Amino acid sequence: MTEFKDLVQLRRSHRKFTDEEISAEDVRLILRAALMSPTSKSQRAWQFVVVDDKMDIEKLSDAKDLGAQFLKNAPLVVVVLGDPMQNDCWVEDGSIAAISMQLQAEDLGLGSCWAQMRGRGLSDGTSADTVIRGILDIPENYCVLCAIGFGHKADERKPQNEDRLKWENVHVGKW
């Protein structure tokens, strides 16, 4: 297991994946990380749709005009959902689960990239939420936060550059 301080430095967004499938055990570990993530009041009210059907993944990549096309090449996509009426922190809880999955994927040597879907859509005014709901038969009460593409990395990315950290954005005590 990679030390956490190294894991966060190594984790970068990967939008290019090989054709190699992700093992069932790795998928289970990625989802386990999401299910163990902390939530507001321990509600664990998020939902995850695991998509490995190539046709559905291609449709998901077209759910918004820009920024999701890379999903087409991902062998696995996890859509993160929440019910705003059940949990007022659904966005925060889903975000924590999403990054937990991405860190687990990195620890397994896999690549990932988040495609923001909440508040996004098509130029004709159709929301990404509506498009994805139709593709995956999601009940009306759930909202889509993001779709995360996972796969074996087809490119190499340098670790985060320690010298470029914006320490000036950290304020101790007061602004």
Chimera marker file (.cmm) of the C-alpha trace (Angstrom):
<marker_set name="trace">
<marker id="1" x="0.000" y="0.000" z="0.000" r="1" g="1" b="0" radius="0.5"/>
<marker id="2" x="1.224" y="3.456" z="-0.919" r="1" g="1" b="0" radius="0.5"/>
<marker id="3" x="1.705" y="5.949" z="1.904" r="1" g="1" b="0" radius="0.5"/>
<marker id="4" x="-1.137" y="8.476" z="1.841" r="1" g="1" b="0" radius="0.5"/>
<marker id="5" x="1.192" y="11.475" z="1.410" r="1" g="1" b="0" radius="0.5"/>
<marker id="6" x="2.544" y="9.831" z="-1.757" r="1" g="1" b="0" radius="0.5"/>
<marker id="7" x="-0.863" y="8.653" z="-2.957" r="1" g="1" b="0" radius="0.5"/>
<marker id="8" x="-2.293" y="12.187" z="-3.013" r="1" g="1" b="0" radius="0.5"/>
<marker id="9" x="0.776" y="13.425" z="-4.864" r="1" g="1" b="0" radius="0.5"/>
<marker id="10" x="0.563" y="10.632" z="-7.451" r="1" g="1" b="0" radius="0.5"/>
<marker id="11" x="-3.196" y="10.808" z="-8.112" r="1" g="1" b="0" radius="0.5"/>
<marker id="12" x="-3.777" y="12.709" z="-11.328" r="1" g="1" b="0" radius="0.5"/>
<marker id="13" x="-6.711" y="12.734" z="-13.716" r="1" g="1" b="0" radius="0.5"/>
<marker id="14" x="-6.311" y="10.221" z="-16.528" r="1" g="1" b="0" radius="0.5"/>
<marker id="15" x="-8.549" y="10.547" z="-19.562" r="1" g="1" b="0" radius="0.5"/>
<marker id="16" x="-6.881" y="7.879" z="-21.683" r="1" g="1" b="0" radius="0.5"/>
<marker id="17" x="-7.315" y="4.205" z="-20.867" r="1" g="1" b="0" radius="0.5"/>
<marker id="18" x="-6.187" y="0.927" z="-22.378" r="1" g="1" b="0" radius="0.5"/>
<marker id="19" x="-8.720" y="-1.667" z="-23.555" r="1" g="1" b="0" radius="0.5"/>
<marker id="20" x="-7.889" y="-3.914" z="-20.589" r="1" g="1" b="0" radius="0.5"/>
<marker id="21" x="-10.869" y="-4.645" z="-18.357" r="1" g="1" b="0" radius="0.5"/>
<marker id="22" x="-10.764" y="-3.910" z="-14.638" r="1" g="1" b="0" radius="0.5"/>
<marker id="23" x="-10.840" y="-7.037" z="-12.489" r="1" g="1" b="0" radius="0.5"/>
<marker id="24" x="-13.950" y="-7.774" z="-10.444" r="1" g="1" b="0" radius="0.5"/>
<marker id="25" x="-11.863" y="-7.582" z="-7.257" r="1" g="1" b="0" radius="0.5"/>
<marker id="26" x="-10.565" y="-4.099" z="-8.168" r="1" g="1" b="0" radius="0.5"/>
<marker id="27" x="-14.123" y="-2.923" z="-8.926" r="1" g="1" b="0" radius="0.5"/>
<marker id="28" x="-15.213" y="-4.269" z="-5.536" r="1" g="1" b="0" radius="0.5"/>
<marker id="29" x="-12.376" y="-2.428" z="-3.780" r="1" g="1" b="0" radius="0.5"/>
<marker id="30" x="-13.231" y="0.838" z="-5.559" r="1" g="1" b="0" radius="0.5"/>
<marker id="31" x="-16.882" y="0.538" z="-4.523" r="1" g="1" b="0" radius="0.5"/>
<marker id="32" x="-15.865" y="-0.512" z="-1.002" r="1" g="1" b="0" radius="0.5"/>
<marker id="33" x="-13.939" y="2.762" z="-0.692" r="1" g="1" b="0" radius="0.5"/>
<marker id="34" x="-17.091" y="4.686" z="-1.652" r="1" g="1" b="0" radius="0.5"/>
<marker id="35" x="-19.263" y="2.747" z="0.775" r="1" g="1" b="0" radius="0.5"/>
<marker id="36" x="-16.791" y="3.391" z="3.615" r="1" g="1" b="0" radius="0.5"/>
<marker id="37" x="-16.551" y="7.112" z="2.967" r="1" g="1" b="0" radius="0.5"/>
<marker id="38" x="-17.783" y="9.461" z="5.685" r="1" g="1" b="0" radius="0.5"/>
<marker id="39" x="-21.192" y="11.089" z="5.296" r="1" g="1" b="0" radius="0.5"/>
<marker id="40" x="-23.245" y="13.721" z="7.070" r="1" g="1" b="0" radius="0.5"/>
<marker id="41" x="-24.907" y="12.180" z="10.126" r="1" g="1" b="0" radius="0.5"/>
<marker id="42" x="-23.733" y="8.756" z="8.866" r="1" g="1" b="0" radius="0.5"/>
<marker id="43" x="-26.697" y="8.728" z="6.497" r="1" g="1" b="0" radius="0.5"/>
<marker id="44" x="-24.861" y="6.877" z="3.739" r="1" g="1" b="0" radius="0.5"/>
<marker id="45" x="-27.632" y="8.095" z="1.452" r="1" g="1" b="0" radius="0.5"/>
<marker id="46" x="-25.634" y="8.137" z="-1.774" r="1" g="1" b="0" radius="0.5"/>
<marker id="47" x="-26.282" y="5.731" z="-4.622" r="1" g="1" b="0" radius="0.5"/>
<marker id="48" x="-23.839" y="4.449" z="-7.237" r="1" g="1" b="0" radius="0.5"/>
<marker id="49" x="-24.588" y="3.059" z="-10.674" r="1" g="1" b="0" radius="0.5"/>
<marker id="50" x="-21.755" y="0.922" z="-12.048" r="1" g="1" b="0" radius="0.5"/>
<marker id="51" x="-21.716" y="0.943" z="-15.841" r="1" g="1" b="0" radius="0.5"/>
<marker id="52" x="-19.564" y="-1.383" z="-17.935" r="1" g="1" b="0" radius="0.5"/>
<marker id="53" x="-21.773" y="-1.651" z="-21.025" r="1" g="1" b="0" radius="0.5"/>
<marker id="54" x="-19.913" y="0.089" z="-23.878" r="1" g="1" b="0" radius="0.5"/>
<marker id="55" x="-23.099" y="1.420" z="-25.497" r="1" g="1" b="0" radius="0.5"/>
<marker id="56" x="-24.306" y="2.963" z="-22.240" r="1" g="1" b="0" radius="0.5"/>
<marker id="57" x="-20.860" y="4.419" z="-21.540" r="1" g="1" b="0" radius="0.5"/>
<marker id="58" x="-20.816" y="6.034" z="-24.978" r="1" g="1" b="0" radius="0.5"/>
<marker id="59" x="-24.236" y="7.566" z="-24.311" r="1" g="1" b="0" radius="0.5"/>
<marker id="60" x="-23.024" y="8.864" z="-20.932" r="1" g="1" b="0" radius="0.5"/>
<marker id="61" x="-20.090" y="10.563" z="-22.659" r="1" g="1" b="0" radius="0.5"/>
<marker id="62" x="-22.604" y="12.608" z="-24.675" r="1" g="1" b="0" radius="0.5"/>
<marker id="63" x="-24.680" y="13.702" z="-21.640" r="1" g="1" b="0" radius="0.5"/>
<marker id="64" x="-23.168" y="17.187" z="-21.794" r="1" g="1" b="0" radius="0.5"/>
<marker id="65" x="-21.554" y="19.266" z="-24.507" r="1" g="1" b="0" radius="0.5"/>
<marker id="66" x="-18.019" y="19.421" z="-23.126" r="1" g="1" b="0" radius="0.5"/>
<marker id="67" x="-15.817" y="17.519" z="-20.709" r="1" g="1" b="0" radius="0.5"/>
<marker id="68" x="-17.226" y="13.993" z="-20.749" r="1" g="1" b="0" radius="0.5"/>
<marker id="69" x="-16.056" y="12.622" z="-24.095" r="1" g="1" b="0" radius="0.5"/>
<marker id="70" x="-13.125" y="10.840" z="-22.435" r="1" g="1" b="0" radius="0.5"/>
<marker id="71" x="-15.646" y="8.460" z="-20.836" r="1" g="1" b="0" radius="0.5"/>
<marker id="72" x="-16.033" y="6.688" z="-24.210" r="1" g="1" b="0" radius="0.5"/>
<marker id="73" x="-12.670" y="5.011" z="-23.692" r="1" g="1" b="0" radius="0.5"/>
<marker id="74" x="-13.226" y="4.009" z="-20.063" r="1" g="1" b="0" radius="0.5"/>
<marker id="75" x="-14.016" y="0.332" z="-19.455" r="1" g="1" b="0" radius="0.5"/>
<marker id="76" x="-15.912" y="1.300" z="-16.288" r="1" g="1" b="0" radius="0.5"/>
<marker id="77" x="-17.947" y="4.330" z="-15.251" r="1" g="1" b="0" radius="0.5"/>
<marker id="78" x="-19.449" y="4.917" z="-11.821" r="1" g="1" b="0" radius="0.5"/>
<marker id="79" x="-22.273" y="7.451" z="-11.649" r="1" g="1" b="0" radius="0.5"/>
<marker id="80" x="-22.655" y="9.097" z="-8.239" r="1" g="1" b="0" radius="0.5"/>
<marker id="81" x="-26.174" y="10.063" z="-7.147" r="1" g="1" b="0" radius="0.5"/>
<marker id="82" x="-28.000" y="11.576" z="-4.223" r="1" g="1" b="0" radius="0.5"/>
<marker id="83" x="-31.529" y="12.425" z="-3.145" r="1" g="1" b="0" radius="0.5"/>
<marker id="84" x="-31.668" y="16.123" z="-2.132" r="1" g="1" b="0" radius="0.5"/>
<marker id="85" x="-34.939" y="15.588" z="-0.236" r="1" g="1" b="0" radius="0.5"/>
<marker id="86" x="-33.365" y="12.835" z="1.881" r="1" g="1" b="0" radius="0.5"/>
<marker id="87" x="-29.996" y="14.486" z="2.470" r="1" g="1" b="0" radius="0.5"/>
<marker id="88" x="-29.187" y="18.190" z="2.253" r="1" g="1" b="0" radius="0.5"/>
<marker id="89" x="-25.480" y="17.264" z="2.091" r="1" g="1" b="0" radius="0.5"/>
<marker id="90" x="-25.832" y="14.919" z="-0.887" r="1" g="1" b="0" radius="0.5"/>
<marker id="91" x="-23.330" y="16.895" z="-2.986" r="1" g="1" b="0" radius="0.5"/>
<marker id="92" x="-20.709" y="16.889" z="-0.245" r="1" g="1" b="0" radius="0.5"/>
<marker id="93" x="-21.276" y="13.228" z="0.648" r="1" g="1" b="0" radius="0.5"/>
<marker id="94" x="-21.155" y="12.180" z="-3.011" r="1" g="1" b="0" radius="0.5"/>
<marker id="95" x="-17.983" y="14.200" z="-3.547" r="1" g="1" b="0" radius="0.5"/>
<marker id="96" x="-16.255" y="12.520" z="-0.624" r="1" g="1" b="0" radius="0.5"/>
<marker id="97" x="-17.280" y="9.091" z="-1.947" r="1" g="1" b="0" radius="0.5"/>
<marker id="98" x="-16.070" y="10.018" z="-5.427" r="1" g="1" b="0" radius="0.5"/>
<marker id="99" x="-12.588" y="11.041" z="-4.319" r="1" g="1" b="0" radius="0.5"/>
<marker id="100" x="-12.394" y="7.976" z="-2.080" r="1" g="1" b="0" radius="0.5"/>
<marker id="101" x="-12.996" y="5.821" z="-5.167" r="1" g="1" b="0" radius="0.5"/>
<marker id="102" x="-10.401" y="7.755" z="-7.144" r="1" g="1" b="0" radius="0.5"/>
<marker id="103" x="-7.764" y="7.400" z="-4.433" r="1" g="1" b="0" radius="0.5"/>
<marker id="104" x="-8.489" y="3.666" z="-4.178" r="1" g="1" b="0" radius="0.5"/>
<marker id="105" x="-8.139" y="3.355" z="-7.948" r="1" g="1" b="0" radius="0.5"/>
<marker id="106" x="-4.783" y="5.133" z="-7.829" r="1" g="1" b="0" radius="0.5"/>
<marker id="107" x="-3.605" y="2.813" z="-5.062" r="1" g="1" b="0" radius="0.5"/>
<marker id="108" x="-4.526" y="-0.117" z="-7.341" r="1" g="1" b="0" radius="0.5"/>
<marker id="109" x="-2.518" y="1.426" z="-10.192" r="1" g="1" b="0" radius="0.5"/>
<marker id="110" x="-5.649" y="2.428" z="-12.112" r="1" g="1" b="0" radius="0.5"/>
<marker id="111" x="-6.490" y="5.782" z="-13.629" r="1" g="1" b="0" radius="0.5"/>
<marker id="112" x="-9.651" y="7.807" z="-13.144" r="1" g="1" b="0" radius="0.5"/>
<marker id="113" x="-11.235" y="11.101" z="-14.026" r="1" g="1" b="0" radius="0.5"/>
<marker id="114" x="-14.321" y="12.909" z="-12.701" r="1" g="1" b="0" radius="0.5"/>
<marker id="115" x="-16.845" y="14.266" z="-15.220" r="1" g="1" b="0" radius="0.5"/>
<marker id="116" x="-19.014" y="16.905" z="-13.533" r="1" g="1" b="0" radius="0.5"/>
<marker id="117" x="-22.675" y="16.363" z="-14.418" r="1" g="1" b="0" radius="0.5"/>
<marker id="118" x="-24.614" y="18.362" z="-11.799" r="1" g="1" b="0" radius="0.5"/>
<marker id="119" x="-25.549" y="21.700" z="-13.317" r="1" g="1" b="0" radius="0.5"/>
<marker id="120" x="-24.252" y="20.720" z="-16.761" r="1" g="1" b="0" radius="0.5"/>
<marker id="121" x="-26.015" y="19.771" z="-19.960" r="1" g="1" b="0" radius="0.5"/>
<marker id="122" x="-26.490" y="20.166" z="-23.673" r="1" g="1" b="0" radius="0.5"/>
<marker id="123" x="-26.730" y="23.353" z="-25.721" r="1" g="1" b="0" radius="0.5"/>
<marker id="124" x="-30.432" y="22.674" z="-26.354" r="1" g="1" b="0" radius="0.5"/>
<marker id="125" x="-31.081" y="23.134" z="-22.626" r="1" g="1" b="0" radius="0.5"/>
<marker id="126" x="-31.387" y="19.452" z="-21.740" r="1" g="1" b="0" radius="0.5"/>
<marker id="127" x="-29.655" y="18.772" z="-18.425" r="1" g="1" b="0" radius="0.5"/>
<marker id="128" x="-27.041" y="16.038" z="-18.119" r="1" g="1" b="0" radius="0.5"/>
<marker id="129" x="-29.154" y="14.776" z="-15.223" r="1" g="1" b="0" radius="0.5"/>
<marker id="130" x="-32.124" y="14.219" z="-17.564" r="1" g="1" b="0" radius="0.5"/>
<marker id="131" x="-29.957" y="12.480" z="-20.166" r="1" g="1" b="0" radius="0.5"/>
<marker id="132" x="-28.324" y="10.148" z="-17.633" r="1" g="1" b="0" radius="0.5"/>
<marker id="133" x="-31.617" y="9.429" z="-15.890" r="1" g="1" b="0" radius="0.5"/>
<marker id="134" x="-32.974" y="8.195" z="-19.229" r="1" g="1" b="0" radius="0.5"/>
<marker id="135" x="-29.950" y="6.026" z="-20.011" r="1" g="1" b="0" radius="0.5"/>
<marker id="136" x="-29.748" y="4.327" z="-16.609" r="1" g="1" b="0" radius="0.5"/>
<marker id="137" x="-33.432" y="4.313" z="-15.506" r="1" g="1" b="0" radius="0.5"/>
<marker id="138" x="-32.680" y="6.411" z="-12.414" r="1" g="1" b="0" radius="0.5"/>
<marker id="139" x="-35.701" y="7.268" z="-10.239" r="1" g="1" b="0" radius="0.5"/>
<marker id="140" x="-36.871" y="10.905" z="-10.363" r="1" g="1" b="0" radius="0.5"/>
<marker id="141" x="-35.948" y="11.695" z="-6.758" r="1" g="1" b="0" radius="0.5"/>
<marker id="142" x="-32.217" y="11.132" z="-7.384" r="1" g="1" b="0" radius="0.5"/>
<marker id="143" x="-29.877" y="13.726" z="-8.858" r="1" g="1" b="0" radius="0.5"/>
<marker id="144" x="-26.641" y="12.983" z="-10.687" r="1" g="1" b="0" radius="0.5"/>
<marker id="145" x="-23.491" y="14.527" z="-9.240" r="1" g="1" b="0" radius="0.5"/>
<marker id="146" x="-20.807" y="13.099" z="-11.510" r="1" g="1" b="0" radius="0.5"/>
<marker id="147" x="-19.670" y="10.210" z="-13.665" r="1" g="1" b="0" radius="0.5"/>
<marker id="148" x="-16.186" y="8.874" z="-12.968" r="1" g="1" b="0" radius="0.5"/>
<marker id="149" x="-14.306" y="6.974" z="-15.648" r="1" g="1" b="0" radius="0.5"/>
<marker id="150" x="-11.958" y="4.232" z="-14.453" r="1" g="1" b="0" radius="0.5"/>
<marker id="151" x="-9.441" y="2.155" z="-16.368" r="1" g="1" b="0" radius="0.5"/>
<marker id="152" x="-5.877" y="1.054" z="-16.830" r="1" g="1" b="0" radius="0.5"/>
<marker id="153" x="-3.775" y="4.124" z="-17.608" r="1" g="1" b="0" radius="0.5"/>
<marker id="154" x="-2.806" y="4.614" z="-21.251" r="1" g="1" b="0" radius="0.5"/>
<marker id="155" x="-0.672" y="7.647" z="-20.442" r="1" g="1" b="0" radius="0.5"/>
<marker id="156" x="1.789" y="8.680" z="-17.787" r="1" g="1" b="0" radius="0.5"/>
<marker id="157" x="1.362" y="11.801" z="-15.695" r="1" g="1" b="0" radius="0.5"/>
<marker id="158" x="4.005" y="13.334" z="-13.505" r="1" g="1" b="0" radius="0.5"/>
<marker id="159" x="3.209" y="13.528" z="-9.791" r="1" g="1" b="0" radius="0.5"/>
<marker id="160" x="1.912" y="16.829" z="-8.426" r="1" g="1" b="0" radius="0.5"/>
<marker id="161" x="4.765" y="19.331" z="-8.199" r="1" g="1" b="0" radius="0.5"/>
<marker id="162" x="5.390" y="20.139" z="-4.532" r="1" g="1" b="0" radius="0.5"/>
<marker id="163" x="6.907" y="23.498" z="-5.544" r="1" g="1" b="0" radius="0.5"/>
<marker id="164" x="3.620" y="24.601" z="-7.149" r="1" g="1" b="0" radius="0.5"/>
<marker id="165" x="1.464" y="24.169" z="-4.049" r="1" g="1" b="0" radius="0.5"/>
<marker id="166" x="-0.400" y="27.404" z="-3.289" r="1" g="1" b="0" radius="0.5"/>
<marker id="167" x="0.478" y="27.775" z="0.370" r="1" g="1" b="0" radius="0.5"/>
<marker id="168" x="-0.537" y="31.437" z="0.084" r="1" g="1" b="0" radius="0.5"/>
<marker id="169" x="-4.153" y="30.193" z="-0.061" r="1" g="1" b="0" radius="0.5"/>
<marker id="170" x="-3.843" y="28.807" z="3.473" r="1" g="1" b="0" radius="0.5"/>
<marker id="171" x="-4.775" y="31.223" z="6.260" r="1" g="1" b="0" radius="0.5"/>
<marker id="172" x="-4.069" y="30.331" z="9.876" r="1" g="1" b="0" radius="0.5"/>
<marker id="173" x="-6.236" y="31.810" z="12.612" r="1" g="1" b="0" radius="0.5"/>
<marker id="174" x="-7.644" y="34.674" z="10.540" r="1" g="1" b="0" radius="0.5"/>
<marker id="175" x="-7.550" y="35.829" z="6.957" r="1" g="1" b="0" radius="0.5"/>
<link id1="1" id2="2" r="1" g="1" b="0" radius="0.2"/>
<link id1="2" id2="3" r="1" g="1" b="0" radius="0.2"/>
<link id1="3" id2="4" r="1" g="1" b="0" radius="0.2"/>
<link id1="4" id2="5" r="1" g="1" b="0" radius="0.2"/>
<link id1="5" id2="6" r="1" g="1" b="0" radius="0.2"/>
<link id1="6" id2="7" r="1" g="1" b="0" radius="0.2"/>
<link id1="7" id2="8" r="1" g="1" b="0" radius="0.2"/>
<link id1="8" id2="9" r="1" g="1" b="0" radius="0.2"/>
<link id1="9" id2="10" r="1" g="1" b="0" radius="0.2"/>
<link id1="10" id2="11" r="1" g="1" b="0" radius="0.2"/>
<link id1="11" id2="12" r="1" g="1" b="0" radius="0.2"/>
<link id1="12" id2="13" r="1" g="1" b="0" radius="0.2"/>
<link id1="13" id2="14" r="1" g="1" b="0" radius="0.2"/>
<link id1="14" id2="15" r="1" g="1" b="0" radius="0.2"/>
<link id1="15" id2="16" r="1" g="1" b="0" radius="0.2"/>
<link id1="16" id2="17" r="1" g="1" b="0" radius="0.2"/>
<link id1="17" id2="18" r="1" g="1" b="0" radius="0.2"/>
<link id1="18" id2="19" r="1" g="1" b="0" radius="0.2"/>
<link id1="19" id2="20" r="1" g="1" b="0" radius="0.2"/>
<link id1="20" id2="21" r="1" g="1" b="0" radius="0.2"/>
<link id1="21" id2="22" r="1" g="1" b="0" radius="0.2"/>
<link id1="22" id2="23" r="1" g="1" b="0" radius="0.2"/>
<link id1="23" id2="24" r="1" g="1" b="0" radius="0.2"/>
<link id1="24" id2="25" r="1" g="1" b="0" radius="0.2"/>
<link id1="25" id2="26" r="1" g="1" b="0" radius="0.2"/>
<link id1="26" id2="27" r="1" g="1" b="0" radius="0.2"/>
<link id1="27" id2="28" r="1" g="1" b="0" radius="0.2"/>
<link id1="28" id2="29" r="1" g="1" b="0" radius="0.2"/>
<link id1="29" id2="30" r="1" g="1" b="0" radius="0.2"/>
<link id1="30" id2="31" r="1" g="1" b="0" radius="0.2"/>
<link id1="31" id2="32" r="1" g="1" b="0" radius="0.2"/>
<link id1="32" id2="33" r="1" g="1" b="0" radius="0.2"/>
<link id1="33" id2="34" r="1" g="1" b="0" radius="0.2"/>
<link id1="34" id2="35" r="1" g="1" b="0" radius="0.2"/>
<link id1="35" id2="36" r="1" g="1" b="0" radius="0.2"/>
<link id1="36" id2="37" r="1" g="1" b="0" radius="0.2"/>
<link id1="37" id2="38" r="1" g="1" b="0" radius="0.2"/>
<link id1="38" id2="39" r="1" g="1" b="0" radius="0.2"/>
<link id1="39" id2="40" r="1" g="1" b="0" radius="0.2"/>
<link id1="40" id2="41" r="1" g="1" b="0" radius="0.2"/>
<link id1="41" id2="42" r="1" g="1" b="0" radius="0.2"/>
<link id1="42" id2="43" r="1" g="1" b="0" radius="0.2"/>
<link id1="43" id2="44" r="1" g="1" b="0" radius="0.2"/>
<link id1="44" id2="45" r="1" g="1" b="0" radius="0.2"/>
<link id1="45" id2="46" r="1" g="1" b="0" radius="0.2"/>
<link id1="46" id2="47" r="1" g="1" b="0" radius="0.2"/>
<link id1="47" id2="48" r="1" g="1" b="0" radius="0.2"/>
<link id1="48" id2="49" r="1" g="1" b="0" radius="0.2"/>
<link id1="49" id2="50" r="1" g="1" b="0" radius="0.2"/>
<link id1="50" id2="51" r="1" g="1" b="0" radius="0.2"/>
<link id1="51" id2="52" r="1" g="1" b="0" radius="0.2"/>
<link id1="52" id2="53" r="1" g="1" b="0" radius="0.2"/>
<link id1="53" id2="54" r="1" g="1" b="0" radius="0.2"/>
<link id1="54" id2="55" r="1" g="1" b="0" radius="0.2"/>
<link id1="55" id2="56" r="1" g="1" b="0" radius="0.2"/>
<link id1="56" id2="57" r="1" g="1" b="0" radius="0.2"/>
<link id1="57" id2="58" r="1" g="1" b="0" radius="0.2"/>
<link id1="58" id2="59" r="1" g="1" b="0" radius="0.2"/>
<link id1="59" id2="60" r="1" g="1" b="0" radius="0.2"/>
<link id1="60" id2="61" r="1" g="1" b="0" radius="0.2"/>
<link id1="61" id2="62" r="1" g="1" b="0" radius="0.2"/>
<link id1="62" id2="63" r="1" g="1" b="0" radius="0.2"/>
<link id1="63" id2="64" r="1" g="1" b="0" radius="0.2"/>
<link id1="64" id2="65" r="1" g="1" b="0" radius="0.2"/>
<link id1="65" id2="66" r="1" g="1" b="0" radius="0.2"/>
<link id1="66" id2="67" r="1" g="1" b="0" radius="0.2"/>
<link id1="67" id2="68" r="1" g="1" b="0" radius="0.2"/>
<link id1="68" id2="69" r="1" g="1" b="0" radius="0.2"/>
<link id1="69" id2="70" r="1" g="1" b="0" radius="0.2"/>
<link id1="70" id2="71" r="1" g="1" b="0" radius="0.2"/>
<link id1="71" id2="72" r="1" g="1" b="0" radius="0.2"/>
<link id1="72" id2="73" r="1" g="1" b="0" radius="0.2"/>
<link id1="73" id2="74" r="1" g="1" b="0" radius="0.2"/>
<link id1="74" id2="75" r="1" g="1" b="0" radius="0.2"/>
<link id1="75" id2="76" r="1" g="1" b="0" radius="0.2"/>
<link id1="76" id2="77" r="1" g="1" b="0" radius="0.2"/>
<link id1="77" id2="78" r="1" g="1" b="0" radius="0.2"/>
<link id1="78" id2="79" r="1" g="1" b="0" radius="0.2"/>
<link id1="79" id2="80" r="1" g="1" b="0" radius="0.2"/>
<link id1="80" id2="81" r="1" g="1" b="0" radius="0.2"/>
<link id1="81" id2="82" r="1" g="1" b="0" radius="0.2"/>
<link id1="82" id2="83" r="1" g="1" b="0" radius="0.2"/>
<link id1="83" id2="84" r="1" g="1" b="0" radius="0.2"/>
<link id1="84" id2="85" r="1" g="1" b="0" radius="0.2"/>
<link id1="85" id2="86" r="1" g="1" b="0" radius="0.2"/>
<link id1="86" id2="87" r="1" g="1" b="0" radius="0.2"/>
<link id1="87" id2="88" r="1" g="1" b="0" radius="0.2"/>
<link id1="88" id2="89" r="1" g="1" b="0" radius="0.2"/>
<link id1="89" id2="90" r="1" g="1" b="0" radius="0.2"/>
<link id1="90" id2="91" r="1" g="1" b="0" radius="0.2"/>
<link id1="91" id2="92" r="1" g="1" b="0" radius="0.2"/>
<link id1="92" id2="93" r="1" g="1" b="0" radius="0.2"/>
<link id1="93" id2="94" r="1" g="1" b="0" radius="0.2"/>
<link id1="94" id2="95" r="1" g="1" b="0" radius="0.2"/>
<link id1="95" id2="96" r="1" g="1" b="0" radius="0.2"/>
<link id1="96" id2="97" r="1" g="1" b="0" radius="0.2"/>
<link id1="97" id2="98" r="1" g="1" b="0" radius="0.2"/>
<link id1="98" id2="99" r="1" g="1" b="0" radius="0.2"/>
<link id1="99" id2="100" r="1" g="1" b="0" radius="0.2"/>
<link id1="100" id2="101" r="1" g="1" b="0" radius="0.2"/>
<link id1="101" id2="102" r="1" g="1" b="0" radius="0.2"/>
<link id1="102" id2="103" r="1" g="1" b="0" radius="0.2"/>
<link id1="103" id2="104" r="1" g="1" b="0" radius="0.2"/>
<link id1="104" id2="105" r="1" g="1" b="0" radius="0.2"/>
<link id1="105" id2="106" r="1" g="1" b="0" radius="0.2"/>
<link id1="106" id2="107" r="1" g="1" b="0" radius="0.2"/>
<link id1="107" id2="108" r="1" g="1" b="0" radius="0.2"/>
<link id1="108" id2="109" r="1" g="1" b="0" radius="0.2"/>
<link id1="109" id2="110" r="1" g="1" b="0" radius="0.2"/>
<link id1="110" id2="111" r="1" g="1" b="0" radius="0.2"/>
<link id1="111" id2="112" r="1" g="1" b="0" radius="0.2"/>
<link id1="112" id2="113" r="1" g="1" b="0" radius="0.2"/>
<link id1="113" id2="114" r="1" g="1" b="0" radius="0.2"/>
<link id1="114" id2="115" r="1" g="1" b="0" radius="0.2"/>
<link id1="115" id2="116" r="1" g="1" b="0" radius="0.2"/>
<link id1="116" id2="117" r="1" g="1" b="0" radius="0.2"/>
<link id1="117" id2="118" r="1" g="1" b="0" radius="0.2"/>
<link id1="118" id2="119" r="1" g="1" b="0" radius="0.2"/>
<link id1="119" id2="120" r="1" g="1" b="0" radius="0.2"/>
<link id1="120" id2="121" r="1" g="1" b="0" radius="0.2"/>
<link id1="121" id2="122" r="1" g="1" b="0" radius="0.2"/>
<link id1="122" id2="123" r="1" g="1" b="0" radius="0.2"/>
<link id1="123" id2="124" r="1" g="1" b="0" radius="0.2"/>
<link id1="124" id2="125" r="1" g="1" b="0" radius="0.2"/>
<link id1="125" id2="126" r="1" g="1" b="0" radius="0.2"/>
<link id1="126" id2="127" r="1" g="1" b="0" radius="0.2"/>
<link id1="127" id2="128" r="1" g="1" b="0" radius="0.2"/>
<link id1="128" id2="129" r="1" g="1" b="0" radius="0.2"/>
<link id1="129" id2="130" r="1" g="1" b="0" radius="0.2"/>
<link id1="130" id2="131" r="1" g="1" b="0" radius="0.2"/>
<link id1="131" id2="132" r="1" g="1" b="0" radius="0.2"/>
<link id1="132" id2="133" r="1" g="1" b="0" radius="0.2"/>
<link id1="133" id2="134" r="1" g="1" b="0" radius="0.2"/>
<link id1="134" id2="135" r="1" g="1" b="0" radius="0.2"/>
<link id1="135" id2="136" r="1" g="1" b="0" radius="0.2"/>
<link id1="136" id2="137" r="1" g="1" b="0" radius="0.2"/>
<link id1="137" id2="138" r="1" g="1" b="0" radius="0.2"/>
<link id1="138" id2="139" r="1" g="1" b="0" radius="0.2"/>
<link id1="139" id2="140" r="1" g="1" b="0" radius="0.2"/>
<link id1="140" id2="141" r="1" g="1" b="0" radius="0.2"/>
<link id1="141" id2="142" r="1" g="1" b="0" radius="0.2"/>
<link id1="142" id2="143" r="1" g="1" b="0" radius="0.2"/>
<link id1="143" id2="144" r="1" g="1" b="0" radius="0.2"/>
<link id1="144" id2="145" r="1" g="1" b="0" radius="0.2"/>
<link id1="145" id2="146" r="1" g="1" b="0" radius="0.2"/>
<link id1="146" id2="147" r="1" g="1" b="0" radius="0.2"/>
<link id1="147" id2="148" r="1" g="1" b="0" radius="0.2"/>
<link id1="148" id2="149" r="1" g="1" b="0" radius="0.2"/>
<link id1="149" id2="150" r="1" g="1" b="0" radius="0.2"/>
<link id1="150" id2="151" r="1" g="1" b="0" radius="0.2"/>
<link id1="151" id2="152" r="1" g="1" b="0" radius="0.2"/>
<link id1="152" id2="153" r="1" g="1" b="0" radius="0.2"/>
<link id1="153" id2="154" r="1" g="1" b="0" radius="0.2"/>
<link id1="154" id2="155" r="1" g="1" b="0" radius="0.2"/>
<link id1="155" id2="156" r="1" g="1" b="0" radius="0.2"/>
<link id1="156" id2="157" r="1" g="1" b="0" radius="0.2"/>
<link id1="157" id2="158" r="1" g="1" b="0" radius="0.2"/>
<link id1="158" id2="159" r="1" g="1" b="0" radius="0.2"/>
<link id1="159" id2="160" r="1" g="1" b="0" radius="0.2"/>
<link id1="160" id2="161" r="1" g="1" b="0" radius="0.2"/>
<link id1="161" id2="162" r="1" g="1" b="0" radius="0.2"/>
<link id1="162" id2="163" r="1" g="1" b="0" radius="0.2"/>
<link id1="163" id2="164" r="1" g="1" b="0" radius="0.2"/>
<link id1="164" id2="165" r="1" g="1" b="0" radius="0.2"/>
<link id1="165" id2="166" r="1" g="1" b="0" radius="0.2"/>
<link id1="166" id2="167" r="1" g="1" b="0" radius="0.2"/>
<link id1="167" id2="168" r="1" g="1" b="0" radius="0.2"/>
<link id1="168" id2="169" r="1" g="1" b="0" radius="0.2"/>
<link id1="169" id2="170" r="1" g="1" b="0" radius="0.2"/>
<link id1="170" id2="171" r="1" g="1" b="0" radius="0.2"/>
<link id1="171" id2="172" r="1" g="1" b="0" radius="0.2"/>
<link id1="172" id2="173" r="1" g="1" b="0" radius="0.2"/>
<link id1="173" id2="174" r="1" g="1" b="0" radius="0.2"/>
<link id1="174" id2="175" r="1" g="1" b="0" radius="0.2"/>
</marker_set>
